[in-house]
Amino acid sequence: MKKTSTPSTARRSSTLSRRKFIASGVKAGLAAAIFPAIVPASVFGKYAPSNRINVGAIGTGRISRIHDLPGIWKYDQARIIAVCDLDSNRVEAAKTLINDYYTKKNGKPYDGVQGYHDHQELLLNKDIDAVVISTPDHWHALTAMHAVRAGKDVYLQKPASLTIAEGRIMADTVKASGRIFQIGSQQRSSSQFRYAAELVRNGRIGELKTVYVGLPGDPSGDVEPQMPVPTNLNYDAWLGSTPLVYYTEKRVHPQVGFDRPGWLRCEQFGAGMITGWGAHHIDSAHWGMDTEYTGPVEVWGHADFPTKGLWDVHGIFRTEAMYANGVKMVVSNELPNGIKFEGTKGWIFVTRGDYRVTASDPVPDAQGVKPLDASDPAIIRSEIGPNEIHLYVSDDQHGNWLDCIASRKAPITNAEIAHWACSACLIHHIAMKLNRKVYWDPAAEKFKNDDEANRMLSRPQRAPYLVV
């Protein structure tokens, strides 16, 4: 992820027949994800290199290994051909992981993955059609911008950006590029979240009044000693645009294994759970509220922040927001994990249930918590009529991205939606930090008459890793 000159790689041309061939393959892959079957080892034979979507993986840590790479390699029409990480040990581990997978799937030895230590060098590879970005949060926006400028389609882990200002630049850059962009807000591809949003938007609970969003929290930590930078890690580039601070392992990621990394609990690199899980739940809430392309107009709240130690993201918190349509949103780690839509005629609660992406994901403490519940079972049994609101249907976030690469249609969670969801989370975070009410102008994407809050829309950036 080291900053170099921006590649001028032209968008790779492809024929209409190639696109149709890939599109049909993606749809078949989606069906296979829903109805698993044993795939013959010879299946790769029908996908000549010119008929596949070649993918490069940028960032190869925990979320990449257990979620993004498996989410892509299960589709036969995609092939992961390159990996990049600022930790050379992780580059080699990712190459082994992917080569071993394809070896097992093909039934013969495979060694077709190329490794990189600078993502801009990977982007110069003209054989790569698209990239999946699974870096720490503070690298999301810049890496995505570099990728679309290099003519690559992008799947980006959430949240979209470190700051609201970065998110706007990123979303505008994606729009100007014409590339296919998908944010990793996979709840959009979970049927219960879509159905909950459809029920709310079709008035099954009457007029929507309040949305309750329950998020997990993060503990504080101890003071950690300065340590020598491992020779396998490009630490300066890893810090990116953020300030230069001493290395300690718990600030970055484990040098042995792929457990939850410490950077998730450092405000230098993100905002904590308000964006970590908030990017999922607030996006899903926006879907039901019909506010995907706007944000709140007032936000207030408070949070406990550690007063010592390395980990300094928020702990216990509660924030509240008002939207221009009169709906109130309450966000807190003391609410059940999920989203509760409350209207004049009842309520709907939606959650992931016992589904986990990572081992640290929270699941309901109470037994029998339903992924979709309501004040009256008849609400859930309700069918959405042909003349009512029907939302975008996707059964798999990675598969939808691949389908859209082939068809060039908009994916279920585009860059603009990603930016608005992340912005809402960051507005809540700013209200936490200021411990007072803030007034937001969604059209201008600025706070009203509040210089202190507006200074928090961006952060000083360290050259040469500038988001511009």
Secondary structure, DSSP 8 states (H G I E B T S, - for coil): ---------------HHHHHHHHHHHHHHHHHHHS-----GGGGGGS-GGGSEEEEEE--SHHIIIIIHHHHHTSTTEEEEEEE-SBHHHHHHHHHHHHHHHHHHHTS-----EEESSHHHHHT-TT--EEEE---GGGHHHHHHHHHHTT-EEEE-SSS-SSHHHHHHHHHHHHHHT--EEE--GGGGSHHHHHHHHHHHTTTTSSEEEEEEE----------------TTB-HHHHHTTS------GGGS--SSS----GGGG-TTT--THHHHTHHHHHHHHHHHHT-TT---SEEEEEE---SSSS--S--SEEEEEE-TTS-EEEEETTS-SEEEEEETTEEEEE--TT--SSTT----SSTT--SEEESSHHHHH----TTS------S-HHHHHHHHHHH----SS-HHHHHHHHHHHHHHHHHHHHTS-EEEETTTTEETT-HHHHGGGS----TT----
